[in-house]
Amino acid sequence: MKIFITVFTFSLLLSFKVLSKPNVLFILIDDMGWMDLGCQGNKNLRTPNIDNLAKGGMRFTDAYAPAPVCSPTRAAIITGQSPARLQITNHLPHQDRFTPKDSKLLPAKMLNHLSLESETLAERLKKDAHYATAFIGKWHLYTGRDKKYNPLNQGFDINIGGCSYGGPPTFFDPYRIDFLPDRKEGEYLPNRLADEAIAFISEQNSKDKPFFVALWNYTVHWPMEAPDKLVEKYQKLPIKGYRDHRYAAMIEAMDIAIGKVLKSLDDLNITEETLVIFTSDNGPFGGVGDASPLRADKGHLYEGGIRVPLIVRWPGKVEAGAVEETPVILTDLHPTILSATGLDLNSTIPNDGHNLLPLLKGKEKLKNRAVYWHYPNFAFHRDNRLGSAIREGDHKLIHFYDTDSVELYNLKNDIGEKNDLSGKMPQLASRLKNKLKVWLQDSGAVMPTKR
């Protein structure tokens, strides 16, 4: 009887250990807009696998990228620090060639790589929680051929495709991407990355070792390329608002590839033990995508540039089918993942995210919380105005530096940011502008300069 009790107790402890250290699958899509999923209300696109993921977890309606472009968002997620604090505020490589000739301002200076001294999420999980870590896809946190800043030197055990590229030369093998050997001519990149993720997950599962997989896809970034059958399908369908049917085809191809990875969790019987996060790094490229009803698109501080889909699934911990309207920012995912895996924040390093685990578990709401942005650089399209922004509650204020002016919107009543309330609510505008100023100072934000 004593032996039975001992064995039973040991089994319970072992089970508790496994459950206290969930696997983590972090899926980041590139340049996918807030409305590019069926579960977000899009009736033109087919995304059944992601829609099912949302049914099994919590979907956030007001989730934000830390920046309206890719590199600063990625740096913020992996470090838990804002782009302003990191001084990585634009897509890499940052060059003044994007500055319009008639601009009164020069963009803020910034770093061209994520420092190796930065403590990443992968480093914490590997060192302090003994996770197997894999980076698969788009890194884009250094420039040129200086490969020492690749994921292998930032806490990842393997790196497949993570280099300085912002977009692939092509989505079909041969890819010509660093850290991604060619495999089969004509193979589609999202499918290849899905296969690599499944292989890593299967290997670690056979070892009974918890894993952290950052599946950060290159899709749906330019160039617009998808399998022929899907391209032909969307050529024949009316796609309201979309400027390029290939973009719609890429969205469905992405969904198919992600579906394969999610199915592998079911096949391995580890869905219950795996925290899955699905999101995008910024709004859609306006040349092909459609962010409506949001205003603007990638590279802008309006909602179309920064509001993104976010789905979190963790069976037994996060309520299935839940919809959460609390504003959150992807920087929050860093402390959230640490907390879910039993780790505390490093108290010696400034942290700009909030732990969302109590919110995900339905135990606590985020109260009196503001989220911030600093985009003092010109995007590749040169159409944006340099500025910073704050959202507190339903209100969002944007401070534009070229005219030292502000715009204020009530996003609950005006999601398309059509009605500027700064003249009607000057006291609120002044308070939010001052609060934004304090945050910028505390973050050590670098500002634009006069030409």
QUICOR-V829127 format. One line per field, one symbol per residue. phi: phi as a letter, one per 30 degrees, with the letter a starting at -180 (. if undefined). Layout:
# QUICOR-V829127
phi: ???
This chain:
# QUICOR-V829127
phi: .dddddddddddddddddddbddbccccccicddccbeddjdccccbdddddeddcbcccdbcbddadbdedddddddcicdedddhbcbdcddbddddddcddccdddadcaddddddceddddddcbiddbbcbkcchbacicdddcdedcbjcdbbbjdbdddbdeacbeddiceibddbbeidceeddddddddddddddddchcdbbccccdddcddddbaeeddddeddccdcdiddbddddddddddddddedddddddddibedcbdcbbabdadddddbcbcedddiaejbddedcbdbdbbbbaeiccddidbccddbbdeddddddeddciccddddcebcccdceddddicacdchccbbbbbcbddedicdcdabbbbbidcbccccddchcbbbbcddcbddhccdcdddbddddddddddddddddddiddcdbdd
